[in-house]
Amino acid sequence: MLSISFIQNNLEKVLEGLAKRNFKNANSILEKLIAADQNRKVVRTEMEMIQAKANSISKEIGIFFKTGKIAVANEMKNESASLKQKAKDLGETLIVIEKQIQNILYEIPNIPHKSVPAGTSEEDNEEIFVKGEFPKLDANSLPHWELAKKFDLIDFELGTKITGAGFPVYKGKGAKLQRALIAYFLDKNSLAGYEEIQPPYLVNEASGIATGQLPDKEGQMYHDIKDDLYLIPTAEIPLTNMYRDVLLKEADFPIKTTAYTPCFRREAGSYGAHVRGLNRLHQFDKVEIVRIEHPKNSYTALDEMVNHVKDLLDELKLPYRILRLCGSDLGFTAALTYDFEVYSAGQKRWLEVSSISNFESFQANRLKLRFKNENGKSELAHTLNGSSLALPRILASILENYQNANGIQVPEVLQNYTGFNTIS
């Protein structure tokens, strides 16, 4: 969340950043915010003046009672009571105004980093890196949903029967391959210095607000109304909220955590052939990495995270590319995001498997996540996160890219985890 002081002191920069995002009605929203803040200052000043006057009168009342001027004291008591009521009414008005300001701030996304390209759609994302060769498949090659059926790896119809579309059932070697990927990613993350965490899969409203998933403008989160809890769409939420309302020391940096969790997304409005099979699910597995960093080091940390995910895909020997997202495709809370896509040979298309983002201080402001700097002053930390990796499309790409006339070869780096090297 951007602070009012930042917006007021950097109004031109904020407007330029929102324009790069193609954020609508930026001028009117910011004008509304600044007007509400001015109103808050006026109301608070008036309330404080009335409170000061009421306190002064209260002292005088005591003096008049002691000197026997009862009538004057009683008259002043009535005036004091009236002033206290006015102060109370202004206090309630102030609460309403502050809530209004908070709601407006929740509508305003983060300001893009200077390197973020302008653009109006995902077509304007900037390809910055490509590696790997596309596998040459024979004419009988299949997309992953057909391979999953042929080798009894994933049962989409059974998942629909049990729950609904988008909740597949992994079976046999399909389940073992899924588990192997999770273990491999966690082991690699641990070797890179990330502490493994097993967080809750349900979070409260405060946690969702702190990392920017709430308010849920797109209605993508599953909400348990009775207990007012939300199923997580990513482990980013519980991992980052471990540090909500925390004051760190500079010596605490860097903080690096990783977790495997199932993730839950309603994916409202997602239809068509591009969401078939594992391409888009309501429940899927993902291994996440989260970093809490000193502001001076957060972009170095972002580069380290990018290189870490590169290493994973290199070892899996999957062709991939990296995109720097344009302003309009950038997530609400992110200042800069790199998307990793692997090539799906069976579908002949790129599939997103990771987003790695620097949120700078946007989440930390909501989290009230600060540290004491070298001058002893409190300063907002920077937060980052990335998929390392999201499993469904990785699994889809492995099945499609590693298929041959005899079945499906398991990537060499996973064979010690699976206990088998082919699926046939």
Secondary structure, DSSP 4 states (H G I P E B T S, - for coil): ---HHHHHHTHHHHHHHHHHTT-TTHHHHHHHHHHHHHHHHHHHHHHHHHHHHHHHHHHHHHHHHHTT-HHHHHHHHHHHHHHHHHHHHHHHHHHHHHHHHHHHHHH--PPPPTTSPP-SSGGGPEEEEEESPPP---TT---HHHHHHHTT-EEHHHHHHHT-TT--EE-HHHHHHHHHHHHHHHHHHHHTTPEE----SEEEHHHHHHHT--S-TT--S-EETTTTEEE-SSTHHHHHHTTTT-EEEGGG--EEEEEEEEEE---TT--SGGGTTTTS-SEEEEEEEEEEE-GGGHHHHHHHHHHHHHHHHHHHT--EEEEEPPGGGS-TT-SEEEEEEEEETTTTEEEEEEEEEEEETHHHHHHT-EEE-TTS-EEE-EEEEEEEEEHHHHHHHHHHHTEETTEEEPPGGGHHHHS-SEE-
